[in-house]
């Protein structure tokens, strides 16, 4: 059974009034919805824990739900915040693991190869787009500084960056 938002809202309102059966039904339906929500956002091995975290947050925050408002946006907001927290934890643990790792000293070969690859990609996009991306994204200039240096307006620099990155992404996806 796939519950719709209106039914879930009614179940939550009943649960707030003390209906335990409605609350159990709500949690089962919310669990299914959350599993679908996290399906493409989280690796399968981490999905169950995140779903349980959200269900515990729903339980803790159930008194804050307003029955006059839709239920699914309320649930989605909680899920999104827990997902972001999950991503932060994963990033921190990976960063900590990298801090503990004594990496061998890199040669300049990798940097040179990366630059050669980047130059090849830049050769496949218009020059103004490549220049705007290089100035802002690689050299770290502001849009205003890049506009002054390239002779383009600030809005042209922004548009060229957007279009150029979109084109580069398409080229990279096509190559995979």
C-alpha positions as CSV (number, residue, x, y, z in Angstrom):
1,X,0.0,0.0,0.0
2,X,1.4,3.4,-1.0
3,X,-0.2,6.0,1.2
4,X,-0.9,9.5,-0.1
5,X,0.0,12.7,1.8
6,X,-3.6,13.4,2.8
7,X,-4.0,9.9,4.4
8,X,-0.6,10.3,6.2
9,X,-1.7,13.6,7.5
10,X,-4.9,12.1,8.9
11,X,-2.9,9.2,10.4
12,X,-0.5,11.7,12.1
13,X,-3.4,13.8,13.4
14,X,-5.0,10.6,14.9
15,X,-1.6,9.6,16.3
16,X,-1.3,13.0,18.0
17,X,-4.7,12.3,19.6
18,X,-3.3,9.0,21.0
19,X,-4.4,6.5,18.4
20,X,-1.6,3.9,18.6
21,X,-2.8,1.8,15.7
22,X,-2.9,4.9,13.5
23,X,0.7,5.7,14.6
24,X,1.9,2.2,13.8
25,X,0.3,2.5,10.4
26,X,1.8,5.9,9.9
27,X,5.3,4.7,10.8
28,X,5.1,1.8,8.4
29,X,3.9,4.0,5.5
30,X,6.5,6.7,6.4
31,X,9.2,4.0,6.4
32,X,8.3,2.9,2.9
33,X,8.2,6.5,1.7
34,X,11.6,7.2,3.2
35,X,13.1,4.1,1.6
36,X,12.0,5.4,-1.8
37,X,13.2,8.9,-0.9
38,X,16.7,7.7,0.0
39,X,16.9,5.1,-2.7
40,X,19.1,7.2,-5.0
41,X,20.6,9.4,-2.4
42,X,22.2,7.0,-0.1
43,X,24.2,3.7,-0.6
44,X,22.0,0.7,0.3
45,X,24.2,-0.2,3.3
46,X,23.5,3.1,4.9
47,X,19.8,3.5,3.9
48,X,18.3,1.6,6.8
49,X,20.1,3.5,9.4
50,X,19.1,6.8,7.9
51,X,15.5,5.8,7.6
52,X,15.5,4.8,11.3
53,X,17.1,8.1,12.2
54,X,14.4,10.0,10.4
55,X,11.6,7.9,12.0
56,X,13.1,8.7,15.4
57,X,13.1,12.4,14.5
58,X,9.5,12.1,13.4
59,X,8.7,10.5,16.8
60,X,10.6,13.2,18.7
61,X,9.0,16.0,16.7
62,X,5.5,14.6,16.2
63,X,4.0,17.3,18.5
64,X,5.3,20.0,16.1
65,X,3.2,18.7,13.2
66,X,0.3,20.9,12.3
67,X,-2.6,18.8,11.0
68,X,-3.9,21.8,9.0
69,X,-0.7,21.5,6.8
70,X,0.4,18.8,4.4
71,X,2.3,15.9,6.0
72,X,4.7,14.9,3.2
73,X,6.5,18.3,3.0
74,X,6.9,18.1,6.8
75,X,8.3,14.6,6.5
76,X,10.5,15.5,3.5
77,X,12.0,18.4,5.4
78,X,13.0,16.2,8.3
79,X,14.4,13.6,5.8
80,X,16.4,16.3,3.9
81,X,17.9,17.7,7.1
82,X,18.9,14.2,8.3
83,X,20.3,13.4,4.9
84,X,22.5,16.5,5.0
85,X,23.7,15.6,8.5
86,X,24.5,12.1,7.1
87,X,26.5,13.6,4.3
88,X,28.4,15.9,6.7
89,X,29.3,12.9,8.9
90,X,30.4,10.9,5.9
91,X,32.6,13.7,4.6
92,X,34.1,14.3,8.1
93,X,34.9,10.6,8.5
94,X,36.5,10.4,5.0
95,X,38.5,13.6,5.8
96,X,39.7,12.1,9.1
97,X,40.7,8.9,7.3
98,X,42.7,10.9,4.8
99,X,44.4,12.9,7.6
100,X,45.6,9.6,9.2
101,X,47.0,8.4,5.8
102,X,50.6,9.2,5.1
103,X,50.4,9.7,1.3
104,X,53.6,9.4,-0.7
105,X,54.9,12.6,-2.1
106,X,53.3,13.2,-5.4
107,X,55.4,14.1,-8.4
108,X,54.4,16.9,-10.7
109,X,53.5,14.3,-13.3
110,X,49.9,14.1,-12.1
111,X,49.4,17.8,-12.2
112,X,50.9,18.0,-15.7
113,X,48.6,15.2,-16.9
114,X,45.6,16.9,-15.4
115,X,46.5,20.2,-17.0
116,X,46.9,18.5,-20.4
117,X,43.5,16.8,-20.0
118,X,42.0,20.1,-19.1
119,X,43.5,21.8,-22.1
120,X,42.1,19.1,-24.4
121,X,38.6,19.6,-22.9
122,X,39.0,23.4,-23.2
123,X,39.8,22.9,-26.8
124,X,36.3,21.5,-27.4
125,X,34.4,24.5,-26.0
126,X,34.3,28.1,-27.3
127,X,37.3,30.2,-26.3
128,X,35.3,32.7,-24.3
129,X,33.7,30.0,-22.2
130,X,37.1,28.3,-21.6
131,X,38.7,31.6,-20.6
132,X,35.9,32.5,-18.2
133,X,36.1,29.1,-16.5
134,X,39.9,29.3,-16.3
135,X,39.9,32.7,-14.8
136,X,37.1,32.2,-12.2
137,X,37.2,28.4,-11.4
138,X,40.9,27.7,-11.8
139,X,42.7,30.9,-11.1
140,X,40.2,32.0,-8.4
141,X,39.4,35.4,-9.7
142,X,36.1,37.1,-8.9
143,X,33.6,37.5,-11.8
144,X,34.3,41.2,-11.9
145,X,38.1,40.6,-12.1
146,X,37.6,38.0,-14.8
147,X,35.3,40.4,-16.7
148,X,38.0,43.1,-16.6
149,X,40.8,40.7,-17.6
150,X,38.8,39.0,-20.5
151,X,37.1,42.1,-21.8
152,X,33.6,40.6,-21.3
153,X,30.8,41.9,-19.2
154,X,30.2,40.3,-15.8
155,X,26.9,38.8,-17.0
156,X,28.7,37.4,-20.1
157,X,31.4,35.8,-17.8
158,X,28.6,34.2,-15.7
159,X,26.8,32.9,-18.8
160,X,30.0,31.6,-20.3
161,X,31.0,29.8,-17.1
162,X,27.5,28.2,-16.9
163,X,27.4,27.2,-20.6
164,X,31.0,26.1,-20.6
165,X,30.7,23.9,-17.5
166,X,27.5,22.4,-18.9
167,X,29.3,21.6,-22.2
168,X,32.3,20.1,-20.3
169,X,30.1,17.9,-18.2
170,X,28.4,16.7,-21.4
171,X,31.7,15.9,-23.0
172,X,32.9,14.0,-19.9
173,X,29.6,12.0,-19.6
174,X,29.9,11.2,-23.3
175,X,33.5,9.9,-22.8
176,X,32.5,7.5,-20.0
